[in-house]
Amino acid sequence: MQLAKWQSDGEYFTYDQQALFYRTDGEGPVLLLIHGYPTASYDWVKLWPTLTQHFRCITLDMLGFGFSSKAPTKYQITEQVSAICALLKHLEVSNAHVLSHDYGDTVAQELMAQQTDGILPFYINTLHLLNGGLFPETHRALPIQKLLLSPLGGVLIHLLNKNAVRKSMRGIFGENTPPTEQDIDDFWTLISTNNGHKYMHLLLDYMNQRKKHRERWVTALQNATVPIRLTIGAADPISGAHMAARYRELMPPPSIVELENIGHYPQIESPQQVLASVLEHIESNTTGC
């Protein structure tokens, strides 16, 4: 499915006077898919046809991403969670499986924390994490991310263009599974829509939030009472094999599927392996799926 059709088949939901782009399709148990930085819900396009045969799939472009509203602000992870909860209430969802990636993993950690606190308005049945900075001590940010997060970010952001995105993406995909030029075009469209490329340095504040809320968000995983699996592209220089090793230390006994030679975007680089892991994780922990 091309990006233009992905957009045209979607809908918009108003949250706090902001437009949230979302997609929903399929029937059955609800599966909520939460994307990462700096892209959007289109990251799930290769999984979508199969997953919608098994589930009622719901995904969205979070605030500041993709086709949703974008503003010159440091969106808080808690705000993204509130927007997701409002959308699921609008869609009359009472429980869901969750599949997340990258920035979306951090959002999922706050969702789990709120479930532990007894304040989440829906129930998470299972959680499936893809490559993400679950532990700030193992997150290896790209040099460009560190610069954009620094006081120079407001100046350097003006140098962000498609070529810079191409260079960064090629550095985090697996050696044998690089992004295509069409991928790069789509990434740039998603980033630059609604002038989003001017605010990407502000969105990077999630790295500071991870440090600030580390105990809450790591504890949320450690104390979870629902099944959790990590499927990880081991060749990812940001959150790959080294992050999986830390996950094993902190999350015994962990459920981990490591994809050798796959980088930061396993759902794009190796969708069939990710699909197999997602379906097996949910089916082995639920009935009637």
PASEBA-1860 file (N, C-alpha, C; in nm, 3 decimals):
! residues 289
1> MQLAKWQS> 0.084/-0.119/0.000/0.000/0.000/0.000/0.088/0.125/0.000 ~ 0.063/0.215/-0.094/0.140/0.337/-0.101/0.096/0.436/0.009 ~ 0.186/0.527/0.042/0.161/0.621/0.150/0.035/0.704/0.126 ~ 0.013/0.746/0.001/-0.104/0.829/-0.029/-0.233/0.754/0.002 ~ -0.236/0.625/-0.028/-0.356/0.547/0.001/-0.370/0.522/0.150 ~ -0.257/0.500/0.218/-0.260/0.485/0.364/-0.327/0.608/0.427 ~ -0.290/0.724/0.377/-0.349/0.847/0.430/-0.496/0.860/0.392 ~ -0.529/0.834/0.267/-0.667/0.852/0.223/-0.763/0.755/0.290
9> DGEYFTYD> -0.714/0.640/0.330/-0.798/0.540/0.398/-0.809/0.566/0.548 ~ -0.739/0.665/0.597/-0.741/0.696/0.740/-0.849/0.795/0.777 ~ -0.856/0.826/0.905/-0.953/0.920/0.959/-0.882/1.014/1.057 ~ -0.956/1.115/1.102/-0.901/1.210/1.198/-0.990/1.219/1.321 ~ -0.924/1.228/1.436/-0.993/1.242/1.564/-0.939/1.366/1.632 ~ -1.025/1.448/1.687/-0.982/1.571/1.752/-0.954/1.546/1.899 ~ -0.831/1.575/1.937/-0.790/1.563/2.077/-0.732/1.697/2.121 ~ -0.790/1.758/2.220/-0.739/1.884/2.275/-0.713/1.985/2.164
17> QQALFYRT> -0.809/1.998/2.073/-0.804/2.090/1.960/-0.692/2.057/1.861 ~ -0.643/1.935/1.864/-0.541/1.889/1.771/-0.595/1.769/1.692 ~ -0.550/1.757/1.569/-0.598/1.650/1.481/-0.506/1.529/1.492 ~ -0.564/1.415/1.527/-0.491/1.289/1.531/-0.532/1.204/1.411 ~ -0.435/1.171/1.329/-0.461/1.078/1.218/-0.457/0.936/1.271 ~ -0.555/0.854/1.230/-0.554/0.715/1.273/-0.611/0.624/1.165 ~ -0.577/0.497/1.177/-0.628/0.392/1.088/-0.686/0.281/1.173 ~ -0.794/0.223/1.128/-0.849/0.104/1.193/-0.909/0.014/1.087
25> DGEGPVLL> -0.886/-0.116/1.101/-0.935/-0.212/1.003/-0.932/-0.350/1.066 ~ -1.014/-0.440/1.014/-1.017/-0.577/1.062/-1.120/-0.597/1.172 ~ -1.137/-0.723/1.210/-1.231/-0.760/1.314/-1.164/-0.857/1.411 ~ -1.218/-0.864/1.532/-1.165/-0.955/1.632/-1.107/-0.881/1.750 ~ -1.018/-0.946/1.826/-0.953/-0.879/1.939/-0.878/-0.754/1.890 ~ -0.874/-0.653/1.972/-0.808/-0.527/1.932/-0.657/-0.538/1.948 ~ -0.587/-0.491/1.846/-0.441/-0.480/1.850/-0.405/-0.335/1.824 ~ -0.347/-0.270/1.923/-0.303/-0.131/1.912/-0.156/-0.128/1.874
33> LIHGYPTA> -0.124/-0.058/1.765/0.013/-0.049/1.716/0.063/0.094/1.735 ~ 0.177/0.109/1.805/0.229/0.241/1.841/0.368/0.259/1.777 ~ 0.380/0.358/1.692/0.502/0.378/1.613/0.614/0.447/1.691 ~ 0.726/0.466/1.622/0.843/0.527/1.683/0.880/0.662/1.624 ~ 0.995/0.713/1.667/1.052/0.841/1.621/1.152/0.811/1.510 ~ 1.154/0.888/1.402/1.079/1.011/1.374/0.967/0.988/1.274 ~ 0.920/0.866/1.261/0.829/0.833/1.152/0.684/0.833/1.200 ~ 0.604/0.731/1.165/0.461/0.739/1.194/0.397/0.602/1.175
41> SYDWVKLW> 0.266/0.598/1.178/0.193/0.471/1.173/0.218/0.393/1.045 ~ 0.261/0.460/0.940/0.288/0.390/0.813/0.400/0.286/0.828 ~ 0.476/0.295/0.937/0.579/0.195/0.965/0.520/0.054/0.969 ~ 0.390/0.043/0.997/0.326/-0.088/1.013/0.266/-0.142/0.884 ~ 0.287/-0.072/0.773/0.214/-0.107/0.650/0.241/-0.249/0.602 ~ 0.362/-0.299/0.621/0.394/-0.434/0.573/0.331/-0.543/0.659 ~ 0.296/-0.510/0.783/0.230/-0.605/0.872/0.078/-0.596/0.862 ~ 0.029/-0.483/0.817/-0.114/-0.450/0.823/-0.205/-0.554/0.755
49> PTLTQHFR> -0.175/-0.596/0.631/-0.268/-0.689/0.564/-0.287/-0.820/0.640 ~ -0.180/-0.873/0.697/-0.191/-0.999/0.772/-0.255/-0.976/0.909 ~ -0.211/-0.875/0.980/-0.265/-0.853/1.114/-0.415/-0.823/1.112 ~ -0.461/-0.753/1.008/-0.604/-0.721/1.002/-0.690/-0.842/0.967 ~ -0.627/-0.951/0.930/-0.701/-1.077/0.911/-0.727/-1.146/1.045 ~ -0.654/-1.108/1.147/-0.664/-1.171/1.279/-0.723/-1.079/1.386 ~ -0.705/-0.948/1.368/-0.738/-0.853/1.474/-0.811/-0.730/1.419 ~ -0.875/-0.661/1.510/-0.920/-0.525/1.481/-0.801/-0.435/1.511
57> CITLDMLG> -0.729/-0.397/1.409/-0.606/-0.321/1.427/-0.636/-0.172/1.434 ~ -0.572/-0.105/1.528/-0.583/0.040/1.545/-0.442/0.096/1.555 ~ -0.415/0.198/1.475/-0.287/0.267/1.486/-0.309/0.414/1.460 ~ -0.215/0.497/1.501/-0.230/0.641/1.487/-0.094/0.705/1.469 ~ -0.096/0.825/1.414/0.022/0.911/1.417/0.012/0.993/1.544 ~ 0.106/0.976/1.634/0.100/1.049/1.759/0.121/1.199/1.736 ~ 0.090/1.278/1.835/0.105/1.423/1.825/0.247/1.459/1.786 ~ 0.261/1.542/1.682/0.393/1.582/1.636/0.451/1.493/1.528
65> FGFSSKAP> 0.376/1.390/1.488/0.426/1.292/1.391/0.332/1.277/1.272 ~ 0.390/1.240/1.158/0.312/1.198/1.042/0.209/1.301/0.998 ~ 0.084/1.257/0.986/-0.024/1.341/0.937/-0.103/1.407/1.049 ~ -0.062/1.387/1.173/-0.129/1.451/1.285/-0.078/1.594/1.305 ~ -0.146/1.667/1.394/-0.105/1.805/1.423/0.038/1.810/1.476 ~ 0.107/1.916/1.440/0.245/1.936/1.484/0.260/2.079/1.533 ~ 0.327/2.095/1.645/0.344/2.228/1.703/0.485/2.241/1.760 ~ 0.536/2.363/1.775/0.669/2.384/1.832/0.668/2.367/1.983
73> TKYQITEQ> 0.653/2.240/2.026/0.644/2.211/2.168/0.712/2.078/2.199 ~ 0.749/2.059/2.323/0.808/1.933/2.368/0.696/1.843/2.418 ~ 0.640/1.764/2.327/0.529/1.676/2.366/0.575/1.579/2.475 ~ 0.493/1.566/2.577/0.522/1.475/2.686/0.468/1.335/2.654 ~ 0.539/1.233/2.699/0.493/1.096/2.680/0.355/1.078/2.743 ~ 0.334/1.141/2.857/0.202/1.131/2.923/0.093/1.192/2.837 ~ 0.126/1.295/2.760/0.027/1.356/2.671/-0.007/1.261/2.557 ~ 0.094/1.191/2.506/0.068/1.093/2.400/-0.024/0.982/2.453
81> VSAICALL> 0.000/0.940/2.576/-0.084/0.836/2.637/-0.228/0.886/2.651 ~ -0.245/1.009/2.694/-0.379/1.064/2.709/-0.452/1.070/2.575 ~ -0.379/1.105/2.470/-0.440/1.110/2.337/-0.481/0.971/2.291 ~ -0.396/0.872/2.316/-0.430/0.734/2.278/-0.553/0.687/2.355 ~ -0.557/0.716/2.483/-0.671/0.674/2.565/-0.800/0.740/2.516 ~ -0.792/0.868/2.476/-0.910/0.937/2.424/-0.956/0.874/2.294 ~ -0.862/0.838/2.208/-0.897/0.774/2.082/-0.964/0.639/2.106 ~ -0.908/0.558/2.195/-0.965/0.426/2.222/-1.103/0.438/2.287
89> KHLEVSNA> -1.122/0.539/2.368/-1.256/0.562/2.424/-1.353/0.596/2.313 ~ -1.311/0.681/2.220/-1.393/0.718/2.104/-1.429/0.594/2.023 ~ -1.336/0.500/2.013/-1.358/0.377/1.935/-1.421/0.266/2.019 ~ -1.456/0.298/2.144/-1.523/0.205/2.236/-1.441/0.078/2.259 ~ -1.312/0.097/2.285/-1.221/-0.014/2.312/-1.203/-0.029/2.463 ~ -1.226/-0.149/2.514/-1.211/-0.174/2.657/-1.086/-0.255/2.690 ~ -1.032/-0.326/2.593/-0.908/-0.400/2.615/-0.838/-0.420/2.482 ~ -0.707/-0.438/2.486/-0.629/-0.446/2.363/-0.495/-0.514/2.386
97> HVLSHDYG> -0.446/-0.580/2.283/-0.306/-0.619/2.276/-0.229/-0.497/2.225 ~ -0.104/-0.483/2.263/-0.025/-0.367/2.223/0.105/-0.413/2.157 ~ 0.135/-0.354/2.041/0.260/-0.375/1.969/0.323/-0.238/1.950 ~ 0.448/-0.221/1.996/0.511/-0.089/1.992/0.654/-0.096/1.944 ~ 0.705/0.022/1.903/0.841/0.031/1.849/0.903/0.164/1.890 ~ 1.029/0.160/1.934/1.110/0.280/1.955/1.041/0.376/2.053 ~ 1.015/0.500/2.014/0.943/0.598/2.096/0.814/0.535/2.147 ~ 0.749/0.454/2.063/0.626/0.387/2.104/0.645/0.293/2.221
105> DTVAQELM> 0.766/0.237/2.237/0.794/0.152/2.353/0.784/0.234/2.482 ~ 0.834/0.357/2.478/0.827/0.442/2.596/0.683/0.477/2.628 ~ 0.604/0.504/2.524/0.461/0.528/2.544/0.396/0.404/2.606 ~ 0.434/0.287/2.556/0.379/0.162/2.610/0.419/0.142/2.756 ~ 0.540/0.184/2.793/0.582/0.172/2.933/0.494/0.259/3.023 ~ 0.460/0.379/2.978/0.371/0.464/3.058/0.229/0.405/3.062 ~ 0.185/0.346/2.952/0.056/0.277/2.953/0.056/0.166/3.058 ~ 0.165/0.089/3.063/0.176/-0.020/3.160/0.180/0.036/3.303
113> AQQTDGIL> 0.249/0.147/3.321/0.256/0.209/3.454/0.117/0.253/3.499 ~ 0.041/0.309/3.408/-0.094/0.352/3.443/-0.186/0.232/3.468 ~ -0.161/0.122/3.397/-0.238/0.001/3.426/-0.206/-0.049/3.567 ~ -0.079/-0.048/3.603/-0.039/-0.087/3.738/-0.103/0.005/3.843 ~ -0.112/0.133/3.811/-0.172/0.230/3.903/-0.324/0.218/3.910 ~ -0.381/0.141/3.818/-0.526/0.125/3.817/-0.601/0.241/3.757 ~ -0.534/0.324/3.676/-0.599/0.441/3.618/-0.612/0.434/3.467 ~ -0.559/0.330/3.403/-0.569/0.319/3.258/-0.714/0.284/3.221
121> PFYINTLH> -0.777/0.358/3.131/-0.918/0.336/3.101/-0.948/0.215/3.012 ~ -0.844/0.144/2.969/-0.864/0.017/2.899/-0.761/-0.081/2.954 ~ -0.777/-0.208/2.922/-0.687/-0.309/2.978/-0.594/-0.364/2.869 ~ -0.465/-0.368/2.901/-0.366/-0.425/2.809/-0.359/-0.575/2.834 ~ -0.388/-0.654/2.732/-0.387/-0.800/2.744/-0.247/-0.859/2.729 ~ -0.174/-0.813/2.629/-0.035/-0.854/2.608/0.041/-0.734/2.553 ~ 0.172/-0.734/2.573/0.257/-0.627/2.521/0.370/-0.688/2.441 ~ 0.394/-0.632/2.323/0.503/-0.678/2.236/0.587/-0.557/2.198
129> LLNGGLFP> 0.713/-0.558/2.238/0.805/-0.448/2.216/0.901/-0.479/2.102 ~ 0.921/-0.383/2.013/1.029/-0.389/1.914/1.138/-0.291/1.958 ~ 1.245/-0.282/1.880/1.362/-0.203/1.917/1.326/-0.066/1.973 ~ 1.372/-0.041/2.096/1.346/0.088/2.159/1.433/0.106/2.282 ~ 1.441/0.230/2.328/1.527/0.262/2.443/1.457/0.237/2.575 ~ 1.437/0.112/2.609/1.367/0.076/2.731/1.444/0.118/2.855 ~ 1.576/0.124/2.842/1.663/0.160/2.954/1.756/0.272/2.908 ~ 1.747/0.391/2.965/1.829/0.503/2.916/1.979/0.473/2.922
137> ETHRALPI> 2.021/0.385/3.013/2.164/0.355/3.024/2.218/0.274/2.907 ~ 2.128/0.213/2.827/2.175/0.136/2.712/2.140/0.203/2.579 ~ 2.068/0.315/2.584/2.027/0.382/2.461/2.145/0.457/2.401 ~ 2.179/0.424/2.277/2.292/0.487/2.208/2.237/0.579/2.099 ~ 2.211/0.702/2.137/2.153/0.799/2.043/2.250/0.828/1.929 ~ 2.193/0.856/1.811/2.275/0.895/1.698/2.340/1.030/1.725 ~ 2.457/1.055/1.665/2.523/1.186/1.683/2.431/1.303/1.648 ~ 2.354/1.288/1.540/2.265/1.396/1.499/2.156/1.419/1.604
145> QKLLLSPL> 2.112/1.312/1.671/2.011/1.328/1.775/2.068/1.402/1.896 ~ 2.191/1.369/1.931/2.255/1.438/2.044/2.271/1.587/2.016 ~ 2.307/1.618/1.892/2.325/1.758/1.856/2.192/1.832/1.855 ~ 2.089/1.767/1.801/1.958/1.832/1.795/1.898/1.850/1.934 ~ 1.934/1.763/2.026/1.883/1.773/2.164/1.959/1.878/2.244 ~ 2.075/1.916/2.196/2.159/2.014/2.266/2.105/2.156/2.245 ~ 2.163/2.255/2.315/2.120/2.395/2.294/2.135/2.442/2.149 ~ 2.213/2.371/2.070/2.230/2.407/1.929/2.116/2.357/1.841
153> GGVLIHLL> 2.027/2.277/1.899/1.923/2.212/1.821/1.839/2.307/1.739 ~ 1.804/2.421/1.799/1.719/2.517/1.730/1.783/2.575/1.604 ~ 1.916/2.578/1.602/1.988/2.625/1.484/2.011/2.512/1.384 ~ 2.054/2.398/1.436/2.088/2.285/1.349/1.968/2.225/1.281 ~ 1.849/2.242/1.339/1.730/2.181/1.280/1.706/2.233/1.139 ~ 1.757/2.353/1.109/1.739/2.410/0.976/1.821/2.335/0.870 ~ 1.914/2.251/0.916/1.995/2.172/0.823/1.933/2.035/0.797 ~ 1.824/2.004/0.868/1.761/1.874/0.850/1.688/1.870/0.716
161> NKNAVRKS> 1.726/1.775/0.632/1.662/1.759/0.502/1.657/1.610/0.467 ~ 1.608/1.578/0.349/1.594/1.438/0.311/1.729/1.367/0.308 ~ 1.833/1.435/0.266/1.965/1.371/0.262/2.014/1.334/0.401 ~ 1.988/1.420/0.499/2.027/1.389/0.637/1.948/1.271/0.689 ~ 1.820/1.264/0.655/1.738/1.149/0.696/1.788/1.022/0.630 ~ 1.822/1.032/0.501/1.874/0.915/0.429/2.000/0.861/0.497 ~ 2.092/0.949/0.530/2.217/0.907/0.593/2.192/0.841/0.728 ~ 2.105/0.901/0.808/2.076/0.846/0.941/2.008/0.710/0.931
169> MRGIFGEN> 1.910/0.698/0.844/1.836/0.573/0.831/1.925/0.461/0.780 ~ 2.010/0.490/0.685/2.100/0.387/0.632/2.196/0.338/0.740 ~ 2.223/0.422/0.838/2.314/0.383/0.944/2.250/0.295/1.051 ~ 2.118/0.289/1.056/2.053/0.211/1.162/1.978/0.089/1.110 ~ 1.963/0.078/0.979/1.907/-0.044/0.921/2.017/-0.150/0.911 ~ 1.977/-0.276/0.897/2.074/-0.383/0.880/2.151/-0.369/0.750 ~ 2.272/-0.422/0.749/2.359/-0.411/0.631/2.294/-0.471/0.507 ~ 2.220/-0.580/0.526/2.159/-0.649/0.412/2.014/-0.611/0.389
177> TPPTEQDI> 1.962/-0.519/0.471/1.822/-0.479/0.459/1.809/-0.327/0.463 ~ 1.882/-0.255/0.376/1.880/-0.109/0.380/1.745/-0.053/0.334 ~ 1.714/0.069/0.374/1.591/0.131/0.325/1.601/0.161/0.177 ~ 1.490/0.148/0.107/1.487/0.181/-0.035/1.472/0.333/-0.051 ~ 1.490/0.381/-0.171/1.468/0.523/-0.196/1.322/0.560/-0.173 ~ 1.231/0.464/-0.201/1.090/0.491/-0.174/1.067/0.504/-0.023 ~ 1.135/0.420/0.055/1.127/0.432/0.200/1.171/0.571/0.245 ~ 1.283/0.617/0.191/1.336/0.748/0.230/1.238/0.858/0.193
185> DDFWTLIS> 1.182/0.849/0.073/1.083/0.948/0.031/0.964/0.951/0.127 ~ 0.918/0.832/0.165/0.804/0.823/0.256/0.840/0.877/0.395 ~ 0.958/0.841/0.443/1.001/0.893/0.573/1.002/1.046/0.573 ~ 1.058/1.103/0.466/1.069/1.247/0.460/0.931/1.313/0.449 ~ 0.842/1.253/0.372/0.706/1.307/0.362/0.640/1.309/0.499 ~ 0.653/1.200/0.573/0.592/1.191/0.706/0.653/1.293/0.802 ~ 0.783/1.311/0.794/0.851/1.405/0.883/0.817/1.549/0.849 ~ 0.813/1.582/0.719/0.801/1.723/0.677/0.657/1.771/0.663
193> TNNGHKYM> 0.559/1.681/0.661/0.419/1.723/0.654/0.386/1.816/0.770 ~ 0.311/1.920/0.743/0.274/2.019/0.845/0.395/2.083/0.912 ~ 0.505/2.096/0.832/0.628/2.160/0.881/0.692/2.086/0.999 ~ 0.665/1.956/1.008/0.717/1.879/1.120/0.868/1.876/1.130 ~ 0.936/1.890/1.015/1.082/1.886/1.018/1.141/2.002/1.097 ~ 1.063/2.106/1.120/1.112/2.221/1.196/1.108/2.197/1.347 ~ 1.037/2.090/1.388/1.015/2.067/1.530/1.074/1.936/1.581 ~ 1.147/1.865/1.496/1.196/1.732/1.534/1.291/1.737/1.653
201> HLLLDYMN> 1.363/1.847/1.669/1.455/1.858/1.784/1.377/1.867/1.914 ~ 1.257/1.924/1.909/1.175/1.935/2.030/1.118/1.799/2.070 ~ 1.081/1.719/1.970/1.029/1.584/1.999/1.134/1.497/2.067 ~ 1.261/1.528/2.042/1.368/1.448/2.103/1.375/1.462/2.254 ~ 1.295/1.549/2.311/1.292/1.562/2.457/1.251/1.431/2.525 ~ 1.194/1.337/2.446/1.160/1.207/2.506/1.282/1.140/2.568 ~ 1.401/1.170/2.518/1.522/1.111/2.577/1.545/1.163/2.719 ~ 1.518/1.290/2.740/1.527/1.346/2.875/1.418/1.287/2.965
209> QRKKHRER> 1.300/1.270/2.909/1.190/1.214/2.987/1.220/1.069/3.028 ~ 1.286/0.995/2.943/1.324/0.857/2.979/1.414/0.855/3.102 ~ 1.507/0.947/3.108/1.597/0.952/3.224/1.520/0.994/3.349 ~ 1.435/1.093/3.335/1.360/1.145/3.448/1.267/1.040/3.508 ~ 1.204/0.960/3.421/1.103/0.865/3.466/1.152/0.720/3.459 ~ 1.284/0.700/3.459/1.338/0.566/3.441/1.279/0.466/3.540 ~ 1.280/0.502/3.668/1.234/0.406/3.768/1.088/0.367/3.744 ~ 1.004/0.465/3.714/0.863/0.435/3.690/0.845/0.345/3.569
217> WVTALQNA> 0.916/0.376/3.460/0.892/0.305/3.335/0.959/0.167/3.332 ~ 1.074/0.152/3.393/1.137/0.020/3.400/1.060/-0.069/3.498 ~ 1.021/-0.013/3.611/0.943/-0.089/3.709/0.811/-0.136/3.650 ~ 0.752/-0.057/3.563/0.626/-0.095/3.500/0.640/-0.225/3.421 ~ 0.755/-0.244/3.358/0.780/-0.370/3.286/0.811/-0.483/3.383 ~ 0.893/-0.454/3.482/0.934/-0.558/3.576/0.816/-0.611/3.658 ~ 0.722/-0.526/3.688/0.608/-0.566/3.772/0.484/-0.601/3.692 ~ 0.496/-0.606/3.562/0.379/-0.633/3.478/0.322/-0.772/3.508
225> TVPIRLTI> 0.191/-0.780/3.503/0.122/-0.908/3.524/0.068/-0.964/3.394 ~ 0.099/-0.898/3.282/0.056/-0.946/3.151/0.179/-0.994/3.074 ~ 0.160/-1.085/2.977/0.274/-1.137/2.901/0.341/-1.027/2.817 ~ 0.474/-1.023/2.824/0.553/-0.927/2.746/0.657/-1.002/2.665 ~ 0.671/-0.963/2.540/0.778/-1.017/2.457/0.856/-0.903/2.393 ~ 0.986/-0.924/2.378/1.074/-0.833/2.305/1.120/-0.903/2.178 ~ 1.088/-0.846/2.063/1.144/-0.893/1.936/1.237/-0.784/1.886 ~ 1.361/-0.818/1.864/1.461/-0.714/1.844/1.553/-0.743/1.726
233> GAADPISG> 1.574/-0.639/1.645/1.676/-0.645/1.541/1.811/-0.631/1.609 ~ 1.887/-0.740/1.613/2.009/-0.742/1.693/2.119/-0.651/1.639 ~ 2.113/-0.619/1.509/2.218/-0.537/1.449/2.194/-0.388/1.464 ~ 2.088/-0.350/1.533/2.056/-0.209/1.556/2.163/-0.145/1.644 ~ 2.231/-0.039/1.597/2.334/0.025/1.680/2.276/0.109/1.793 ~ 2.145/0.140/1.787/2.083/0.224/1.889/2.033/0.141/2.006 ~ 1.952/0.042/1.975/1.889/-0.040/2.081/1.883/-0.186/2.038 ~ 1.997/-0.241/2.001/2.002/-0.376/1.948/2.043/-0.480/2.050
241> AHMAARYR> 2.140/-0.562/2.016/2.181/-0.675/2.101/2.223/-0.630/2.240 ~ 2.287/-0.513/2.250/2.331/-0.464/2.381/2.212/-0.432/2.471 ~ 2.103/-0.381/2.411/1.984/-0.353/2.489/1.917/-0.484/2.530 ~ 1.917/-0.583/2.440/1.858/-0.713/2.473/1.932/-0.777/2.590 ~ 2.063/-0.759/2.595/2.141/-0.815/2.705/2.100/-0.751/2.838 ~ 2.078/-0.622/2.837/2.032/-0.553/2.959/1.890/-0.597/2.995 ~ 1.808/-0.619/2.895/1.671/-0.666/2.917/1.673/-0.801/2.989 ~ 1.765/-0.887/2.948/1.777/-1.018/3.015/1.817/-1.002/3.161
249> ELMPPPSI> 1.901/-0.905/3.189/1.945/-0.883/3.327/1.831/-0.834/3.417 ~ 1.747/-0.748/3.361/1.645/-0.682/3.442/1.507/-0.745/3.435 ~ 1.485/-0.833/3.337/1.351/-0.886/3.314/1.348/-1.039/3.315 ~ 1.401/-1.106/3.417/1.394/-1.252/3.418/1.254/-1.298/3.459 ~ 1.205/-1.410/3.402/1.259/-1.476/3.282/1.201/-1.410/3.158 ~ 1.284/-1.355/3.072/1.233/-1.278/2.959/1.193/-1.363/2.839 ~ 1.099/-1.313/2.762/1.065/-1.371/2.632/1.125/-1.280/2.527 ~ 1.229/-1.330/2.459/1.301/-1.249/2.361/1.316/-1.327/2.231
257> VELENIGH> 1.291/-1.259/2.120/1.321/-1.313/1.987/1.422/-1.218/1.923 ~ 1.542/-1.265/1.899/1.646/-1.183/1.837/1.656/-1.215/1.689 ~ 1.654/-1.111/1.608/1.663/-1.124/1.463/1.803/-1.082/1.419 ~ 1.884/-1.181/1.385/2.022/-1.154/1.347/2.028/-1.074/1.216 ~ 2.121/-0.980/1.210/2.148/-0.899/1.091/2.035/-0.803/1.057 ~ 1.939/-0.787/1.146/1.830/-0.692/1.127/1.854/-0.571/1.216 ~ 1.823/-0.452/1.164/1.853/-0.330/1.236/1.737/-0.274/1.315 ~ 1.726/-0.142/1.318/1.636/-0.072/1.409/1.488/-0.083/1.371
265> YPQIESPQ> 1.460/-0.113/1.246/1.321/-0.119/1.199/1.285/-0.260/1.155 ~ 1.275/-0.355/1.247/1.247/-0.494/1.205/1.115/-0.511/1.133 ~ 1.015/-0.429/1.163/0.885/-0.443/1.097/0.891/-0.403/0.950 ~ 0.995/-0.326/0.912/1.017/-0.289/0.773/1.119/-0.382/0.709 ~ 1.224/-0.415/0.783/1.333/-0.495/0.728/1.300/-0.643/0.716 ~ 1.225/-0.696/0.813/1.195/-0.840/0.814/1.052/-0.861/0.864 ~ 0.953/-0.815/0.787/0.815/-0.819/0.835/0.763/-0.960/0.863 ~ 0.806/-1.059/0.786/0.755/-1.195/0.807/0.801/-1.252/0.941
273> QVLASVLE> 0.924/-1.225/0.979/0.973/-1.271/1.108/0.902/-1.201/1.223 ~ 0.875/-1.073/1.205/0.804/-0.998/1.309/0.660/-1.048/1.320 ~ 0.595/-1.069/1.206/0.459/-1.122/1.208/0.452/-1.255/1.281 ~ 0.545/-1.345/1.251/0.545/-1.477/1.315/0.559/-1.463/1.466 ~ 0.645/-1.373/1.510/0.666/-1.354/1.653/0.544/-1.291/1.719 ~ 0.485/-1.192/1.654/0.367/-1.124/1.710/0.250/-1.221/1.723 ~ 0.223/-1.296/1.618/0.109/-1.389/1.620/0.130/-1.499/1.724 ~ 0.253/-1.552/1.732/0.280/-1.659/1.827/0.266/-1.609/1.970
281> HIESNTTG> 0.315/-1.489/1.995/0.309/-1.433/2.131/0.164/-1.415/2.177 ~ 0.082/-1.360/2.091/-0.057/-1.337/2.129/-0.134/-1.467/2.139 ~ -0.118/-1.553/2.040/-0.195/-1.677/2.037/-0.158/-1.771/2.151 ~ -0.030/-1.768/2.193/0.012/-1.858/2.300/-0.029/-1.806/2.438 ~ -0.072/-1.681/2.443/-0.110/-1.623/2.572/-0.258/-1.586/2.582 ~ -0.334/-1.619/2.481/-0.477/-1.592/2.482/-0.551/-1.707/2.418 ~ -0.680/-1.706/2.428/-0.764/-1.805/2.361/-0.862/-1.731/2.271 ~ -0.899/-1.795/2.164/-1.000/-1.740/2.075/-0.947/-1.636/1.981
289> C> -0.815/-1.623/1.966/-0.757/-1.527/1.870/-0.730/-1.597/1.737
END
